[in-house]
């Protein structure tokens, strides 16, 4: 990844974490909050920002925020589920989505 400046913001009104790269919206991870769970449903990085590892930046920041807030992670989104499989440090904060094989 280049030296671009990135930041991730939780945008509660839109129910998503937004990733900005060099001041531009580069992608988002949509979620739904149910009780103490944050259920990730969809993650998207704009094509113009592809291939820079920004999805990893977004996933880490979003998941770290969920953990910091004492919430439980549920990954319905395949991208977030894949990230969790590659980063087992989140395991104590993850629950399987009911009726799915995600998690």
N, C-alpha and C positions, 0 to 999 in steps of 0.2 A: 504494500500500500504506500502511496506517496505521502508527502508531508502535508496533505490537506487538513484543514481544521474540521473536526467533526464534533457534533453534540447531539445528544438524544434527550427529548423532552416528552414527559407524559402529558398527553392532552386529554384530560378527563372528559371534556364535553364531546369529543369525537371518539372516545373509547379506543385510543390507540397511542402507541409510542411513536414519535416522529423523529426521524434521523435527518439532520441537516449536515451537508458537506459544503464547505466554503460558502455558507450562508444560504444555500438552496435546499429545498426539500428533496431529499434523495430517496426516501422510502419510509415505510411504516410497518408496525406490527399491531394488528387489530386485536382487541381483547374484549371479554365480557366479564364483569365481576358478579359472582354468585356466592353469597355468604362470605366466607373467608377465602374463597378461591378466585384466582385470576386465570381465566380460560383463554388461551391464545388460539385464535381462529384463523388468522391469515397474516402472512408476512409478504411484503412486496418491496423490491428495490427497482427504481426506475431504470430502464435500459441504458440511459445515458450515463449511469453511475455503475454499471455492471463491471464485474471482474476486478474490483478494487478491495474486496474483503469487507465491504460495508455491511453486508448482512450479518457477519460475525460481530461487528461492532454494535449493531442494533440489538441483536439477540442478547449479548452479554449485558449491555446497559439495562435493557428491559427486565431481564431475569434478576439481575442484582437489585433493582429497585423493588421488585415484588418480594424478594427475600428480606430486604431491609425493612420493608413495611410489615413484616410478619405474616404475609399471606402465603397461600398454597398455590403452586404452579400446576396448571393442567394444560397439556399441549395437545390440542386438536390439530393445529397447524403442522403439516409435515416438516417444514423448515425448522421450527422451534423444537419439535420432537427429535429431529436429527441432531441439532445442536446439543440437546440434553444428553443424547447417547454418547456423544464425543466428549462431553464435559461432565463426568460423574460427580463432581463436587456439589451439584445441585440436588442430588438424589434424595436427601432428607427433606426436601421442600416440594417434592413432586408427587402428585397423585394421578392415577390413571383415570382418564375420562370414562364415565359410565357408558356402557354400550358401544365402546370403541376399542381398538387395539393400540391406541396412542398412549404414550406415557413411559 
